Amino acid sequence: MAVQSVLSVDVRKIIEFLRRKLVELSFNYVVPDKVIEVSLEPELDILFIRLDKPEGKELGEPIEPFIHVFNDGRKITAIEIVNAGSVLKHKGFLVR
């Protein structure tokens, strides 16, 4: 089941998870302390969080099944979660 409102998503928990996961994977990217855009597409079941604008090329890579991060070589610029309803529920990223 897709998430129907971005208000039910705990974006802070997602960013905390991202920071821990990057350390675990030994990725050496800065995670910005800001969020500039959050986009939810319920029909496609995709959540996209833009943390910063890329400086130059932006590359994406999976850090877990259904969770992808985008970086510009220095910092994480965005997070994309596909199959968002299931992933957000399973990971505890929904506001109760």
FENUR-V156429 format. One record per residue. N is the residue number from 1. SS is DSSP state (H for helix, E for strand, L for the rest). PHI is phi in radians with two decimals (* if undefined). OMEGA is omega as a letter, one per 40 degrees, with the letter a starting at -180 (none if undefined). Layout:
N/SS/PHI/OMEGA, N/SS/PHI/OMEGA
//
This chain:
1/L/*/a, 2/L/-1.35/i, 3/L/-1.25/a, 4/L/-1.71/a, 5/L/-2.52/i, 6/H/-1.18/i, 7/H/-1.16/i, 8/H/-1.57/a, 9/E/-1.74/i, 10/L/-1.58/a, 11/H/-1.11/i, 12/H/-1.04/i, 13/H/-1.11/i, 14/H/-1.12/a, 15/H/-1.19/i, 16/H/-1.07/i, 17/H/-1.02/a, 18/H/-1.03/i, 19/H/-1.05/i, 20/H/-1.11/a, 21/H/-1.14/i, 22/H/-1.14/i, 23/H/-1.14/i, 24/H/-1.04/a, 25/L/-1.52/a, 26/L/1.06/i, 27/L/-1.42/a, 28/L/-1.89/i, 29/L/-2.04/i, 30/E/-1.36/i, 31/E/-1.88/a, 32/L/-1.02/i, 33/L/-1.58/a, 34/L/-2.28/i, 35/L/-2.19/a, 36/L/-1.83/i, 37/E/-2.83/i, 38/E/-2.27/a, 39/E/-2.26/i, 40/E/-2.16/i, 41/E/-2.03/a, 42/L/-1.02/a, 43/L/-1.14/i, 44/L/-1.66/a, 45/L/1.04/a, 46/E/-2.18/i, 47/E/-1.99/i, 48/E/-2.19/i, 49/E/-2.12/i, 50/E/-1.64/i, 51/L/-1.63/a, 52/L/-2.83/i, 53/L/-1.36/i, 54/L/-1.24/i, 55/L/-1.78/a, 56/L/1.70/a, 57/L/-1.13/i, 58/L/-2.15/a, 59/E/-2.03/i, 60/E/-1.95/i, 61/E/-2.69/i, 62/E/-1.34/i, 63/E/-1.93/i, 64/E/-2.78/i, 65/L/-1.00/i, 66/L/1.35/i, 67/E/-2.14/a, 68/E/-2.13/i, 69/E/-2.04/i, 70/E/-2.05/a, 71/E/-2.43/i, 72/L/-1.94/a, 73/L/1.70/a, 74/L/-2.09/a, 75/E/-2.41/i, 76/E/-1.33/a, 77/E/-1.85/a, 78/E/-2.81/i, 79/E/-2.25/i, 80/E/-2.21/i, 81/E/-2.09/i, 82/E/-1.71/a, 83/L/0.99/a, 84/H/-0.99/a, 85/H/-0.95/a, 86/H/-1.22/a, 87/H/-1.12/a, 88/H/-1.10/i, 89/H/-1.18/a, 90/H/-1.07/a, 91/H/-1.49/a, 92/L/1.34/a, 93/L/-1.64/i, 94/E/-1.77/i, 95/L/-1.26/a, 96/L/-1.56/none
//
